[in-house]
């Protein structure tokens, strides 16, 4: 099987591990810089090129699309879809997951447990947003962000008004969310592949921080998840449309709540903490689904 891995850098841990896992199972894996791709959009012969070379003959594409290039990266994935290549996560699910508000709306419609979340456009609605989130402390989040960037804990009413008004005044799209104090600065990252949670880790924020992201200095440890948390993580990934997802859960007094869904979850933390070969699980899933696509009758 010939696999294309869309990644801007070959030496990123997750990219390297996917290449290793693919080659170990007898496949060829080529890392392609997403931003070096250009597309010929035509009704008869859609194509993707990189440095003048046509990117054809691939059986599967594994997108590793960074948040800063979501729009262009999704367009490249969409082009491969038009060419009939199996894409591990499709372009629609990637863009859904990157828009925090859109993903929460989809999950809310399906009855998934979520923190109370408010969204508004007008500065006049600042007070109502704060009240909706249950008052302070509360969390202000950019609609598009990753690795904890654009997430602010606000602990006083005066600061809440100032920060919300400042962001809205700058035309930054934000949402205001209740702070789950009982979580104690911890969350659980469930790594979903297909119909399974193949690995899970608890991330604990350092003492002076409330964000548990490893990029913000959080500490990771293995954790036993409950059947409810496992089923919730799988269901959430399916609702968003992701075959591979990092689903972040916090444990609250009213049960598990979904904080975020990541379409390009990193492998380093979860593999090192749990000892699970997540990259191998991903490649095995790709194998199974490429075979299923080949067996489908042509339209």
N, C-alpha and C positions, 0 to 999 in steps of 0.2 A: 504494500500500500504506500502511496506517495502522499505525504502530509505537508501542508503549508502552515507554518506558525506565524501569525501576524504579530510582530513585536518590534519595537523600535531599537532594542539592544539585545544582542545575542548573549551577553554575559549576565543578564538578570537571572537570579536563582531559579525562578519559576520557568523561564524559557529554557534554560539549560537542562532542567530536570525533565521537561517534556520531550526534548530531543533525545536525552539518554533513554527514557522509557520507551520511546518509539523505536529507536535503533535496537534496543535490547529484545524487542519483540519482532525484529526482522523487517521493520519498515524504514523507509527513507524519510527524513524530516528536514525541511529547509526553512530557515528563519528568514522572513521577508519584512523589511522595514515598511510599515504601513504608509508612512508619509512619502516614500519613494515610489509608490504605486500610482499609475495613471490609468484612466479607463476609457475605452472606446465604447460608447453607448449607442448601440445600433440594434434595430429590431431583428436582424438576421444573424449577426455574429458578435454578440457582446463579448468583450475581452478585457483582461487586466494585463498591464505591462509594468515592468520594473527595470529601469536603466536600459530601455530599448528592447528588452527580452519579453516575449509573450509568456505569461504565467498560465500554462495549460497542462493538462494531464494529471491534475491533482485529484485524489479521491476524497480528500477531506481538508477542511480549513479549521484551525483552532485559533480563534481571535483572542489576542491579549491586548485589548484596546484601552489605552490610558484615558483618564477623565478629560485631560486637556485636548484630546483629539477625537472626542466622541462623534462629532458630526461627520468628519472626513472618514474616520475609521468605520463607522456604520455604513457609509456609502460604498467603501471598498468591499465590506462583507456582503452587502446587497448585490454588488456586481457579481461576486462569486456565486451567489444564490441564483442569479439570472443565468449563469453558465451551467447550472445544474450540479454544482459541487456541494457536497454535504458540509454544512457549517455547524460546528458544535453548539454555539449559541448564535441564533440568527440576529439580524440587524434590528428587528422590531423589539426583541426582548432586551437587547443591550441598551437601546435608547430609553425604554421603559424604566429599567433599573437605575439609569443615571439621573433621571428626574425624580427626586425624592417625593415630591408632592404627587406626581402621577402614580408612582408605585404604591404609595399609601392609600390613595383613592381606590385603586384596583383591589387592594387587600381589604379595605374597609367594606367595600361592596360585597365581598365574600365572607364577611363576619370574622375576619382574623383579629385577634387582640392587638391593640395598638395603644401607645400613649395618646392622651388627649392632645390634639394638634390643631392649631389655628392658622389661617392664611388670609391676608387682606392686602389691598392695594393702597387704600387711602390712609393718610396720616391721621385723619379724624377717627379711625377705628383702633388706634393704639390701645386705648384703655380697655376696649372690648376684647382685644386679643389677649391682653394680660389676664383679664378676668376669666376668659375661656380656658386658659391653660392652668387655672387654679391659683393664680397669683404667683408671687415669688417664693422660693427660687424657681426659675424657669430656664429653658434652653432655647437659644435662637440659632437657627441653622440656615445656611445657604441651600437653595434647592439643588444645586449641583456642586458637589464637593467630594473629596475622598481623603482617607487617611486622617480624619479628624479635623481637616482644615475647613475653616468657615463654620465652626461649631463653638458657641459662646455660652458659658453658664453665667446667668445674671442673678445676683443675690439680693438686690434691693429694688424697691419700686421706682425710685428715682433713676437708677441706672437702667432699668428696663425701659422706661419711657425714652430716655436719651438714646440708647442703642437702637431700639426699634425705629424711632423717628429718623435717626442718622442713616440707617440702611435704606429705609423707604425713600428718604429724601435723595439718596444717591441712585435711586431706581434699581437697587439690588433686590432680587426676588428672595424673600426669606419666609420661613415658617416658624411659628412659635410653639414650643412643645413643653408639656409638663415635665418636671424633673422627678425621676423615680429615685427618691432618696434611699429607700430600703435596699436598692441594688448595691449600694456601697461602692460605687465607682467601678463595678464589674459588669461584664457582659459575656455571653457565650457565642462563639463563632462556630456555627454548624456548616460543615463542608458537604454540600449536596452534589452527588453525581447520579443523574437519572432518578431512580426511585429509591435511592439509599442515602443516608447520612454516613459517609465513609469515615469521617473523623470529626472530632469536636474538641475545642479547647476553651478554657476560661481565660479571659483577659482581665487583669486587675490594674486599674490606674495607680500610678505612684501617688504618694501622700499629698503632694501639693497640686495634683491634677485630677480632673474628673473624667477625662476622655481615656478610655481603656485601650485605644489603638496602640499597636506595638510601635508605630512610627512616632508616637507621642510619649514613648518611654514606658508604656504598659508592660506588665510581666505576664507571660503566658504559662499555663499549666494544664495538664490533662484534666478532663472532667467527665463524670458520668451524667448523661442527659436522661431525662425521663421519657417514657413513651409519648407523652403529650408534646414535649418539646421536639422530639424526633419527627412525629407526624406533622406538626406545625411547620417545621423547616421544609420538609418535602413538599407540602401543600403550597407554601409560599412560593417556592421556586417554580412550581408548575403554573401557578396563577400568573406570574410575571412572564412565563414562557421560557425559562432558563433550564438547560440541561445540566449545566455546571454553575453553582452559585455558592457564595458565602452568605449565609443568613445569620444576622446578628440578633440575639434574643437577650432580654433582661428579665430577671426574675423579680416580679412585683408581688405585692400583697394580694392582688387579684388574679394572679397566675402569670404565665409567660407572656411577654409582649414583644412584638417585632419592632426593632429599631431601624433596620436598614437591610437592603438586599444588594449584594455586590456581584456584578456580572463578570468581573475579572479578579477573583480572590487570589491573593498571594499564597504560594505553597510553602514557603520557607518556615514560617512560624508553626504551622499545623503539623508539618512533617517532622520537624525536629522535636516538638513537644510530645507528639503521640507515637512516633515511630511508624506511622502508617505510610505506605508508599502511595500517596494520592495521585502522583503523576501516572503510575501504572494503572490505577483505577480509571483515570480519564482516557488513556489510550485504549484500554479494553472496551470501554463504552463506545468510543469512536469506531473500533473494529466491528462491534455488534451492529451498530446502526448503519454503517456503510454497507454491510452485507444485506441488511434489511431493505435499504434503498435500492440495491441492485436487483433484489428479488421482486420488487414491485412491478406490476405490469406498466408498460409505457403508455402514456396518454396520447 
